[in-house]
Amino acid sequence: MYRAIFLSTLILAVPLAGDQLRITSSSDWREWQLPGDAVDVDDGTLKPSFVRRDINAVTNARDFQKGGIRKVGSNPSDALNLIDGDYQTSWSPNPTDTIEDWWIEVDLGRVVSAHKIELHFAADSTPLEFFKILTSDGEPFFSNANSVLPGTLRYNKRWRYSFNAEYVLEIDYELNPLKNIRIEADLPTEDVRLTEIVVRSIGDNISLGIWDRGGSVEIISEATSTIGRTLVESTGISSTLVDGDITTYWGTVHRGGSGTQPEQQIGEFEIDLGALYWVDRVRMLGDDSGIAPGKGSGRHRAGVFNYLWYRFFTSDGSKAPDGSLNWELMGELPSNPRNLKDIRHFQELFPLRKVRHVRLIFPMSNGFEAFNGRVGTTAEWQIFGEGYPAQVKMSS
């Protein structure tokens, strides 16, 4: 750990492995500019936050806006027992309520790439026999005019159970995006108690919280244009890549339009994590849940495309002699027309390494054909690793 004074500003770098710095009280840290969730302050002690692998995404759902119990039809006073991580507590519908009220909904507060969903019943109770489990990535309903109907939620996957006698049920979710879960009874069961919903996911998504850490997201459309069409997207548009909401997405109308110029237009994403992390997986989700399924005027899913090819880079923040970042190529997607429509989730895996910046270069057109830029559907970036940040910086 070192300290240095630059222009009357104290800069503190905290290295890996949980080094701590203690000040008299936690309130004293309010005078510092802290890098968001990269550090924790407890009783005056500052230490880096640990990035976890293989987590239950339910247990910290309430840390995110709107996360927790979304709605419940019966016995709301016990609803939080279903997501508290304690298998000794439980939620059960009131047996005097009608079967139409025997349901409960959980909101993870952000979209996660889920390995598995588990539903646990108390060992000394009776499992629900006839019921459904419904899931959603947060997709809303749309009007006939292809507009989002505010406050609506479409459950787009379901599993129906009949004559169930199992106390633990598992659904293999295959790393698909998940945000909401609904349990809905079809017939009443006596003495039923649900202890926990568990969502096994990859880990803590480092891309969430970038802005609070002092990081950034930059999107450049048509970066190689020779006719003056280069566009740097606004912060509002760029933030859709890291907001935990798969229904918001980057998509810009191709400035040249289809068939107006033979030069290939290139797009770039560049993300500054706001701290130096140990990273080994990056996922880019191109789901179309935020785009209306209808036809006619406006954007709709028939026009959705993803990447024809891409090149993926990381940087630890070190600089080249000219002052630019040192980038290392970590992955490439070979050019294939199938990538445009048949693949929605793209992933890069590599050995655990120090990463501060990530970068993606991809085409927005091919010859006279414009595709990705017309209805770009990069909805979310998810970045994973494990361990304490390799370095964080604070100033006062």
C-alpha angles and dihedrals in degrees: 000000000000140000129206135171118229120175091341091305122122112223119194123189117197114200130209126296105051104289110179136214118198127205125179096267141355090251090064089067090065088082090061129080101234125194097245117244093356088090137036126214117203124166092339094312119121120201136156118267119246117239108219132214125210100016137173099243092200098066095067098032090114090061087073128069111273091002121140128045106003098187138337131196100202139024097007093177091072098038096103089059087076093064104030097097091240115120090194092068125066149180123225131173116251106262090219092059120093118259089251087071097050097104141099134190129208125200116200090203092232136034114268134189099242127205096185145353119217129192116196127198123196112265092229094050136068118263119235108268103195117030148112135240112208126187138191138185088216097276113163130210119260132216124237086263090061092251124138114254101225118237095015126126128196118207102212101180130047142178121198122205127199127183090000115181099165121115094202121041123189130196119194103223096183095219093297118153113272132181110146135040128188127190113198126179119220097189129016121259122198119240096004118165126176114204104182148358110210127192113193107207138169096263144269109342105230092195090072111087096025094135094051089053092054093256127134146209121220125188119188117189121203090003095174098045115140094195100066100264100123110136129192107202122231122258089251093058094040093052091063088078093064106027098101090242117114092191091068115071147166115257128147129182109250104252095216097045124217116314100007101107136018096215115106112242116219128206127201134201118193122180127189109201092204093236138038109267138179103247134177107160136047124183125193113197119203100179118153098216092120093054122082115253092216131098133234127057122006130027118320137166096265087073098049119126137167134192123330087193137334145189118220124205138180132198132193090211097262116140135234120228090267091056097253123124120273105241126195122200107237103169146002133201109212116231112267129151088223089068090068098063111004100056123062103164121054122188138186120198124188139152115289108279141161110272131178099156135031126193136190126193117193140158123261094189141016117213107310093343120096114198125142095040092052095066105356110191105191095141104168144004117210120191123191139182140129138253140034117318111275089227139355129184130215132179137198 
